[in-house]
Amino acid sequence: MQREDIANSLIVSCQPVPGGPMDSAQFVTGFAKAALAAGAKALRIESVLYVATARLAVRAPIIGIVKRDLTDSPVRITPYLADVEALAEAGADIIAFDATDRVRPVAVEALVKAVKARNKLTMADCSCLDDARRALAAGVDFVGTTLSGYVGGPEPEDPDIALIAQMRTLTPYVIAEGRIRSPEQAAAAAHAGAYAVVVGSAITRTEHVTSWFHQAISDAYAAGGAQTVLDPTILGPTVLGIDIGGTKTMAALVSGGKVIEDMIVPTAREAGPDVWLASLAQSTSAWSGRFHRIGIAVTGLVQDGRWSALNPATLGIPDGYPLVERASAVFGKPVCAFNDAQAAAWGEYKFGAGQGRDIVFLTISTGIGGGIVCNGRLLSGLAGHFGLIRGLSEDRAPLEDSTSGRWIASQALKAGFKADAVDVFGRALKGEAWAGAIVSRSALRVATLCRDIQMIFDPKSIVIGGSIGLAEGYLDRVRAHLGEVPPRLSSDLVAAKLAGHAGVIGVADLAERAG
């Protein structure tokens, strides 16, 4: 086959749950035939037996893999040269393998050489942009986002759309894979530049899909039964919530504090806000008749509808950009805008961990942001920009420069380890002392910040969110550093509940209130 055979296509991963009732060659073949009949162009299949069985039944391209649980390596996907040989013999057209920078039985270069010796194409399953760079240098044909979020730290809920866009700057042959669970997410992957899009569990793993629906329904009944159904006639008017971040932008239809539908698109950093708004209008055009107002959450400062960057390294924009005016012209509907962390604070206050009590919200991620709800009112302007506060010395850097994800990665490099924040957390959980020390120092600074916040605002709760703040074990470390604080001076630290939807839910409610 040629690479062009899977261009602009859906690839269905036919991998039943191991040991489940559909873990048989008969079901895999059925999945494959059904997927191709419905429009898929190619398949991704695990195990030599299932590849060989499917090859007898279909002529479409097959990406073949073998999964192994090794005792001496975290690499699971096609770790051995013997796996390559067996998959090629079974009829795989593309052979995929783990291409992460971890302890491995066989070098990526050796796997590429073995695949090409059998006139097959190669796919590198990557976790980050550096993995893709190394794999391309080794001569792979495709790079995939398959392992993003699976090499340490908390597993994300959403697909890594930003990584797709980043990989697209290296090669056109990017295969999007991982946590793509809805048609909107698949379309977002395509918009981000994916050459092809793999969907697996949402199509072929009945157990997973059933569990998603079961959890959603159980949560709905636990929260009040019929009153939580995502029906705008019950929940109230629908608002388009938009959260523009430094790497990705989320758009969602929100009603009554519930997300009805959402999508994620990459933020083309160099394009500028005029292009971002035009692109969002196009991406959400199918929803145009379903919302009456728009709320936009953005990083930086929003005053009187104008948007300015406080930290241009996060997202550079023209100073005083007329965000509300331009967005109203592009969408043709009323718009209001807020800082993203402030919007998330309001979302957690109204619908999440705040429980309607006055709170301070801290999001700890690539940087540090925050929001304050005092006497039931959201403080706007500069209020809550805790990541930019400085110590008594004028030459000290902002707090986020010695606490957040960027700092964690920089400290790992100083310690002699090339690792991002997610990897550092993973190593800390495994008991590696150097990683634990870095995470603990970050947690100590957040604990100190929380103590100061308690003394200044005396909130009922401090809600902690963000990829760092919600990482496994981090909040426990912060609490431990506050262990000696007298009870009256201590903070009630709680984990955010709305996760990645806090910003769009909060800004949608603020937009509705503004109307």
FENDAHU-V351812 format. One record per residue. N is the residue number from 1. RES is the residue in one letter. PHI is phi in radians with two decimals (999 if undefined). PSI is psi as a letter, one per 20 degrees, with the letter a starting at -180 (none if undefined). OMEGA is omega in degrees with one decimal (NA if undefined). Layout:
BEGIN
N/RES/PHI/PSI/OMEGA + N/RES/PHI/PSI/OMEGA
END
This chain:
BEGIN
1/M/999/r/175.9 + 2/Q/-1.96/q/179.4 + 3/R/-1.01/h/-177.1 + 4/E/-1.13/i/-178.7 + 5/D/-1.13/i/179.9 + 6/I/-2.03/j/-178.8 + 7/A/-1.08/p/174.1 + 8/N/0.94/l/-172.5 + 9/S/-2.23/r/169.2 + 10/L/-1.66/p/173.7 + 11/I/-1.97/p/-179.0 + 12/V/-1.77/p/178.1 + 13/S/-1.51/o/-177.3 + 14/C/-1.69/m/-177.6 + 15/Q/-2.21/n/178.9 + 16/P/-1.15/r/176.2 + 17/V/-1.09/p/-178.5 + 18/P/-0.98/p/-179.5 + 19/G/1.40/i/179.8 + 20/G/-1.38/r/-176.8 + 21/P/-1.14/i/179.4 + 22/M/-1.85/j/-179.6 + 23/D/-1.45/m/178.3 + 24/S/-2.64/q/-179.2 + 25/A/-1.06/h/-179.2 + 26/Q/-1.10/g/179.9 + 27/F/-1.21/g/-179.9 + 28/V/-1.05/g/177.5 + 29/T/-1.11/h/177.8 + 30/G/-1.12/g/176.0 + 31/F/-0.97/g/-176.2 + 32/A/-1.07/g/-179.2 + 33/K/-1.11/g/-178.9 + 34/A/-1.12/g/-179.5 + 35/A/-1.10/g/-179.9 + 36/L/-1.16/h/179.1 + 37/A/-1.13/h/-178.1 + 38/A/-1.57/i/174.5 + 39/G/2.14/i/176.8 + 40/A/-1.13/q/-179.7 + 41/K/-1.77/h/-175.8 + 42/A/-2.64/r/-176.2 + 43/L/-2.29/q/170.1 + 44/R/-2.11/p/-171.9 + 45/I/-2.31/p/179.7 + 46/E/-1.79/p/175.1 + 47/S/1.60/q/-179.5 + 48/V/-1.09/g/-178.9 + 49/L/-1.06/g/-176.3 + 50/Y/-1.23/h/175.2 + 51/V/-1.09/g/-178.7 + 52/A/-1.11/g/-179.8 + 53/T/-1.17/g/179.7 + 54/A/-1.15/h/-179.3 + 55/R/-1.09/h/177.7 + 56/L/-1.21/h/-173.7 + 57/A/-1.78/h/-175.3 + 58/V/-2.36/q/178.8 + 59/R/-1.88/i/-176.9 + 60/A/-1.18/q/177.0 + 61/P/-1.03/q/178.8 + 62/I/-2.14/p/168.6 + 63/I/-1.58/o/-177.9 + 64/G/-1.81/q/176.1 + 65/I/-2.45/r/170.0 + 66/V/-2.22/p/178.2 + 67/K/-1.89/p/178.8 + 68/R/-2.38/q/173.5 + 69/D/-1.77/o/-174.9 + 70/L/-1.69/q/179.7 + 71/T/-1.50/h/-175.0 + 72/D/-1.98/j/-179.4 + 73/S/-2.77/q/176.3 + 74/P/-1.38/i/-179.0 + 75/V/-1.22/p/-177.8 + 76/R/-1.99/h/-170.0 + 77/I/-1.65/o/177.3 + 78/T/0.80/m/-174.5 + 79/P/-1.40/h/-171.0 + 80/Y/-1.99/q/174.8 + 81/L/-1.11/h/178.2 + 82/A/-1.09/h/177.0 + 83/D/-1.16/g/177.9 + 84/V/-1.04/g/-178.3 + 85/E/-1.08/g/-178.1 + 86/A/-1.17/g/179.0 + 87/L/-1.15/g/177.4 + 88/A/-1.08/g/179.7 + 89/E/-1.15/h/-178.1 + 90/A/-1.31/i/176.8 + 91/G/2.01/j/176.7 + 92/A/-1.17/p/177.5 + 93/D/-1.58/h/177.6 + 94/I/-2.18/p/178.1 + 95/I/-1.99/p/-178.0 + 96/A/-1.78/q/179.8 + 97/F/-2.65/q/175.8 + 98/D/-1.10/p/179.2 + 99/A/-2.07/k/-178.7 + 100/T/-1.35/r/-178.6 + 101/D/-1.55/m/-179.7 + 102/R/-2.29/r/175.9 + 103/V/-1.02/p/-172.3 + 104/R/-2.49/q/180.0 + 105/P/-1.22/h/-175.2 + 106/V/-2.38/p/179.7 + 107/A/-1.16/q/178.1 + 108/V/-1.01/g/-179.4 + 109/E/-1.02/h/179.8 + 110/A/-1.20/h/177.9 + 111/L/-1.14/g/178.4 + 112/V/-1.04/g/-179.2 + 113/K/-1.08/g/-179.1 + 114/A/-1.16/g/179.3 + 115/V/-1.14/g/-177.0 + 116/K/-1.19/h/177.3 + 117/A/-1.12/h/179.2 + 118/R/-1.85/j/175.6 + 119/N/1.02/k/175.8 + 120/K/-1.93/r/176.4 + 121/L/-1.62/q/-176.4 + 122/T/-2.02/q/173.4 + 123/M/-2.28/p/179.0 + 124/A/-1.68/o/175.2 + 125/D/-1.42/o/-171.0 + 126/C/-1.98/r/175.9 + 127/S/-1.94/i/-175.2 + 128/C/-2.76/r/-177.2 + 129/L/-1.14/h/179.7 + 130/D/-1.12/h/174.8 + 131/D/-1.00/g/-178.6 + 132/A/-1.11/g/179.3 + 133/R/-1.04/g/-178.9 + 134/R/-1.15/h/-179.0 + 135/A/-1.15/g/178.5 + 136/L/-1.12/h/176.9 + 137/A/-1.11/h/178.4 + 138/A/-1.42/i/174.5 + 139/G/1.75/j/-180.0 + 140/V/-1.20/q/-179.0 + 141/D/-1.57/h/179.9 + 142/F/-2.30/q/168.8 + 143/V/-2.04/q/-179.1 + 144/G/-2.19/q/179.2 + 145/T/-1.59/j/-170.8 + 146/T/-0.86/g/-170.8 + 147/L/-1.77/j/175.9 + 148/S/-1.09/p/-179.4 + 149/G/1.57/j/-175.6 + 150/Y/-2.13/k/-179.2 + 151/V/-2.10/k/178.8 + 152/G/2.34/q/-179.7 + 153/G/1.41/a/-178.1 + 154/P/-1.17/q/179.4 + 155/E/-1.36/p/179.2 + 156/P/-1.16/r/177.3 + 157/E/-1.65/h/-172.0 + 158/D/-1.84/q/175.4 + 159/P/-1.15/q/-177.4 + 160/D/-1.54/m/-178.4 + 161/I/-1.12/h/-179.3 + 162/A/-1.09/h/180.0 + 163/L/-1.15/h/176.3 + 164/I/-1.02/g/-179.0 + 165/A/-1.10/h/179.1 + 166/Q/-1.15/g/178.9 + 167/M/-1.11/h/-178.8 + 168/R/-1.10/h/176.5 + 169/T/-1.30/i/179.9 + 170/L/-1.66/h/-174.8 + 171/T/-2.80/q/174.3 + 172/P/-1.33/i/-171.2 + 173/Y/-1.65/m/-179.8 + 174/V/-1.85/p/176.4 + 175/I/-1.85/o/-179.9 + 176/A/-1.42/p/-179.8 + 177/E/-2.72/q/176.5 + 178/G/2.05/o/173.7 + 179/R/1.09/k/175.3 + 180/I/-1.57/o/-167.5 + 181/R/-2.07/j/-179.3 + 182/S/-2.52/q/176.1 + 183/P/-1.01/h/-179.8 + 184/E/-1.16/g/178.0 + 185/Q/-1.18/h/176.9 + 186/A/-1.11/g/178.0 + 187/A/-1.14/h/177.6 + 188/A/-1.09/h/176.8 + 189/A/-1.10/g/178.2 + 190/A/-1.14/g/178.6 + 191/H/-1.08/h/-178.9 + 192/A/-1.30/i/176.0 + 193/G/2.00/j/-179.4 + 194/A/-1.11/p/176.8 + 195/Y/-1.30/h/175.9 + 196/A/-2.69/r/-175.5 + 197/V/-2.21/p/177.4 + 198/V/-1.70/p/172.9 + 199/V/-2.17/p/-177.0 + 200/G/-2.14/e/-172.3 + 201/S/-0.95/h/-177.5 + 202/A/-1.13/i/-178.9 + 203/I/-1.93/g/-169.0 + 204/T/-1.99/i/178.0 + 205/R/-1.95/n/-176.8 + 206/T/-1.00/h/-178.8 + 207/E/-1.05/g/-178.2 + 208/H/-1.19/g/-178.5 + 209/V/-1.07/g/178.8 + 210/T/-1.06/g/-179.7 + 211/S/-1.12/h/178.0 + 212/W/-1.09/g/-179.3 + 213/F/-1.16/g/179.9 + 214/H/-1.05/g/-179.1 + 215/Q/-1.12/g/-179.4 + 216/A/-1.09/g/-178.9 + 217/I/-1.22/g/178.6 + 218/S/-1.08/g/178.2 + 219/D/-1.09/h/-179.5 + 220/A/-1.11/g/-179.7 + 221/Y/-1.20/h/179.2 + 222/A/-1.13/h/-178.2 + 223/A/-1.57/j/177.3 + 224/G/2.32/j/172.9 + 225/G/1.10/c/-170.5 + 226/A/-1.08/h/-177.6 + 227/Q/-1.24/i/-179.3 + 228/T/-1.83/j/177.9 + 229/V/-1.10/p/-176.7 + 230/L/-1.37/m/179.6 + 231/D/-2.08/o/-176.9 + 232/P/-0.98/h/-179.6 + 233/T/-1.22/h/177.4 + 234/I/-1.64/g/-172.7 + 235/L/-1.40/h/-177.5 + 236/G/2.05/a/-177.0 + 237/P/-1.06/q/-179.5 + 238/T/-1.72/p/-179.5 + 239/V/-2.11/q/172.2 + 240/L/-1.54/o/176.4 + 241/G/-1.71/p/-179.1 + 242/I/-2.22/p/178.3 + 243/D/-2.18/o/-177.0 + 244/I/-1.63/o/179.8 + 245/G/-1.97/a/-175.8 + 246/G/-1.24/h/179.6 + 247/T/-2.09/h/-178.9 + 248/K/-2.54/q/179.2 + 249/T/-2.19/p/176.4 + 250/M/-1.88/p/171.3 + 251/A/-2.15/p/-176.7 + 252/A/-2.60/q/169.3 + 253/L/-1.51/p/-173.9 + 254/V/-2.19/p/177.0 + 255/S/-2.50/p/177.8 + 256/G/1.03/k/179.7 + 257/G/1.37/j/179.3 + 258/K/-2.08/p/175.2 + 259/V/-1.47/p/179.3 + 260/I/-1.49/g/176.0 + 261/E/-2.54/q/175.5 + 262/D/-2.55/r/175.2 + 263/M/-2.62/q/178.2 + 264/I/-2.21/p/176.7 + 265/V/-2.24/q/178.9 + 266/P/-1.22/q/173.6 + 267/T/-1.58/o/178.5 + 268/A/-1.33/n/-167.5 + 269/R/-0.91/h/-174.5 + 270/E/-1.42/i/-173.5 + 271/A/-1.29/h/179.3 + 272/G/1.68/r/-171.7 + 273/P/-1.12/h/177.4 + 274/D/-1.05/g/179.5 + 275/V/-1.20/g/179.5 + 276/W/-1.04/g/-179.0 + 277/L/-1.15/g/179.7 + 278/A/-1.10/g/179.1 + 279/S/-1.14/g/178.3 + 280/L/-1.13/g/178.6 + 281/A/-1.06/h/178.8 + 282/Q/-1.21/g/-177.8 + 283/S/-1.13/h/-177.7 + 284/T/-1.77/j/-175.4 + 285/S/-1.04/h/179.9 + 286/A/-1.17/i/-179.9 + 287/W/-1.67/i/-166.1 + 288/S/-0.97/h/-179.4 + 289/G/-1.58/j/-172.5 + 290/R/-1.89/i/178.0 + 291/F/-2.41/q/-176.1 + 292/H/-2.01/i/178.7 + 293/R/-2.47/r/-179.3 + 294/I/-2.33/p/171.8 + 295/G/-2.07/p/-177.5 + 296/I/-2.11/p/176.0 + 297/A/-1.87/p/-176.1 + 298/V/-2.43/q/172.6 + 299/T/-1.25/q/-179.8 + 300/G/1.85/b/-174.1 + 301/L/-1.86/p/175.2 + 302/V/-2.11/p/177.2 + 303/Q/-2.41/p/179.4 + 304/D/0.94/k/176.5 + 305/G/1.38/j/180.0 + 306/R/-1.83/q/-171.2 + 307/W/-2.00/p/177.7 + 308/S/-2.34/q/178.5 + 309/A/-1.47/p/171.5 + 310/L/-1.64/h/175.7 + 311/N/-2.33/n/-176.3 + 312/P/-1.00/h/178.9 + 313/A/-1.15/h/178.0 + 314/T/-1.30/g/177.9 + 315/L/-2.87/o/-178.0 + 316/G/-1.44/p/179.3 + 317/I/-2.44/q/175.8 + 318/P/-1.09/p/-178.4 + 319/D/-1.12/p/178.7 + 320/G/1.26/k/-179.8 + 321/Y/-1.05/p/-176.4 + 322/P/-1.35/m/-171.4 + 323/L/-1.07/g/-176.7 + 324/V/-1.11/g/-179.2 + 325/E/-1.10/g/-177.9 + 326/R/-1.17/g/-179.2 + 327/A/-1.14/h/178.0 + 328/S/-1.08/h/179.3 + 329/A/-1.21/h/-177.5 + 330/V/-1.24/g/-174.5 + 331/F/-1.61/h/-179.3 + 332/G/1.25/k/-179.6 + 333/K/-2.48/r/-179.5 + 334/P/-1.07/q/-176.4 + 335/V/-2.33/q/165.3 + 336/C/-2.30/q/-174.4 + 337/A/-2.41/q/179.8 + 338/F/-2.49/r/169.6 + 339/N/-1.05/q/-173.3 + 340/D/-1.14/g/179.8 + 341/A/-1.21/h/176.2 + 342/Q/-1.15/h/176.7 + 343/A/-1.10/g/178.8 + 344/A/-1.12/h/177.4 + 345/A/-1.05/g/178.9 + 346/W/-1.14/h/177.5 + 347/G/-1.05/g/179.4 + 348/E/-1.19/h/178.3 + 349/Y/-1.12/g/-175.3 + 350/K/-1.41/g/-167.4 + 351/F/-2.23/i/-173.8 + 352/G/-2.14/c/-172.7 + 353/A/-1.28/i/-177.4 + 354/G/-1.26/h/177.1 + 355/Q/0.93/k/176.9 + 356/G/1.32/j/178.5 + 357/R/-1.75/q/177.7 + 358/D/-1.07/p/-174.0 + 359/I/-2.42/r/160.6 + 360/V/-2.00/p/-179.3 + 361/F/-1.92/p/176.4 + 362/L/-2.12/p/172.4 + 363/T/-1.90/p/-177.0 + 364/I/-2.01/o/-176.1 + 365/S/-2.53/c/174.7 + 366/T/-1.01/h/172.6 + 367/G/-2.24/b/177.2 + 368/I/-2.29/p/176.1 + 369/G/-2.22/r/-179.9 + 370/G/-2.93/r/177.6 + 371/G/-2.63/q/-175.6 + 372/I/-2.26/p/171.3 + 373/V/-2.00/o/-175.0 + 374/C/-2.17/p/-176.7 + 375/N/0.94/k/177.5 + 376/G/1.31/j/-177.9 + 377/R/-2.14/p/177.2 + 378/L/-1.37/p/176.1 + 379/L/-1.44/p/-175.5 + 380/S/-1.91/a/-178.0 + 381/G/1.16/c/-177.9 + 382/L/-1.47/i/-176.0 + 383/A/-1.04/p/175.2 + 384/G/1.65/i/179.4 + 385/H/-1.40/m/-172.6 + 386/F/-1.16/h/-178.9 + 387/G/-1.16/i/-176.9 + 388/L/-1.74/j/179.6 + 389/I/-1.27/q/-176.8 + 390/R/-2.21/r/177.6 + 391/G/-1.35/a/-177.5 + 392/L/-1.22/h/-179.8 + 393/S/-1.39/p/-175.0 + 394/E/-1.15/h/-175.9 + 395/D/-1.63/j/178.7 + 396/R/-1.30/q/179.7 + 397/A/-1.31/r/175.5 + 398/P/-1.00/q/-177.6 + 399/L/-0.95/g/-175.9 + 400/E/-1.10/h/179.7 + 401/D/-1.28/i/177.8 + 402/S/-2.22/k/-173.9 + 403/T/-2.51/g/-165.6 + 404/S/-1.46/a/-175.4 + 405/G/-1.04/h/178.3 + 406/R/-1.06/g/179.9 + 407/W/-1.15/g/-180.0 + 408/I/-1.02/g/178.9 + 409/A/-1.12/h/-179.2 + 410/S/-1.18/h/178.4 + 411/Q/-1.21/h/175.9 + 412/A/-1.09/g/179.7 + 413/L/-1.12/g/177.4 + 414/K/-1.10/h/179.2 + 415/A/-1.43/i/177.7 + 416/G/1.65/j/-178.5 + 417/F/-2.18/p/175.8 + 418/K/-1.50/n/-173.5 + 419/A/-2.61/q/173.6 + 420/D/-1.50/r/-174.9 + 421/A/-1.05/h/-179.4 + 422/V/-1.06/g/-179.3 + 423/D/-1.16/h/178.6 + 424/V/-1.07/g/177.9 + 425/F/-1.09/g/178.9 + 426/G/-1.05/g/-179.7 + 427/R/-1.25/h/176.2 + 428/A/-1.10/g/179.1 + 429/L/-1.15/h/177.5 + 430/K/-1.43/i/176.1 + 431/G/1.64/j/179.3 + 432/E/-1.30/p/-169.5 + 433/A/-1.07/g/-177.1 + 434/W/-1.08/g/-179.7 + 435/A/-1.23/g/178.5 + 436/G/-1.07/h/179.5 + 437/A/-1.15/g/179.4 + 438/I/-1.14/g/-179.5 + 439/V/-1.08/h/-178.7 + 440/S/-1.14/h/178.4 + 441/R/-1.12/g/176.7 + 442/S/-1.08/g/-179.3 + 443/A/-1.10/h/178.4 + 444/L/-1.09/g/-178.9 + 445/R/-1.19/h/176.3 + 446/V/-1.18/h/177.5 + 447/A/-1.07/g/177.5 + 448/T/-1.09/g/176.7 + 449/L/-1.06/g/-178.9 + 450/C/-1.09/h/178.6 + 451/R/-1.14/g/178.1 + 452/D/-1.14/g/178.2 + 453/I/-1.05/g/-179.4 + 454/Q/-1.09/h/-179.7 + 455/M/-1.24/h/-176.7 + 456/I/-1.48/g/-172.4 + 457/F/-1.90/h/-175.9 + 458/D/0.85/l/180.0 + 459/P/-1.26/q/176.1 + 460/K/-1.17/h/178.8 + 461/S/-2.57/q/167.2 + 462/I/-1.95/o/-176.5 + 463/V/-1.63/p/-177.0 + 464/I/-1.86/p/177.8 + 465/G/-2.33/a/-179.8 + 466/G/1.60/q/-175.4 + 467/S/-1.10/h/176.2 + 468/I/-1.39/g/-178.0 + 469/G/-1.02/h/-178.3 + 470/L/-1.72/j/178.2 + 471/A/-1.12/q/-175.5 + 472/E/-0.99/p/176.0 + 473/G/1.54/i/-174.1 + 474/Y/-1.19/g/-178.2 + 475/L/-1.10/h/177.0 + 476/D/-1.11/h/177.6 + 477/R/-1.15/g/177.6 + 478/V/-1.06/g/179.5 + 479/R/-1.06/h/-178.8 + 480/A/-1.08/h/178.9 + 481/H/-1.19/i/178.2 + 482/L/-1.74/j/-172.5 + 483/G/-1.07/h/-177.0 + 484/E/-1.63/j/179.6 + 485/V/-1.29/p/177.8 + 486/P/-0.97/q/-175.2 + 487/P/-0.90/g/-177.2 + 488/R/-1.18/h/-178.2 + 489/L/-1.69/i/-175.8 + 490/S/-1.44/r/-178.0 + 491/S/-1.81/q/171.2 + 492/D/-1.52/n/-177.6 + 493/L/-1.59/p/-180.0 + 494/V/-2.29/q/179.3 + 495/A/-1.38/p/176.6 + 496/A/-1.06/q/-177.6 + 497/K/-1.83/h/-172.3 + 498/L/-1.55/i/176.9 + 499/A/0.86/c/-174.7 + 500/G/-1.21/i/-179.4 + 501/H/-1.63/i/-174.6 + 502/A/-1.00/g/-177.5 + 503/G/-1.12/g/-177.8 + 504/V/-1.23/h/178.2 + 505/I/-1.17/g/-179.4 + 506/G/-1.14/g/-176.8 + 507/V/-1.24/h/176.0 + 508/A/-1.14/g/178.9 + 509/D/-1.17/h/177.2 + 510/L/-1.10/h/177.6 + 511/A/-1.13/g/178.9 + 512/E/-1.14/g/178.8 + 513/R/-1.16/h/179.7 + 514/A/-1.18/h/-179.1 + 515/G/-1.33/none/NA
END
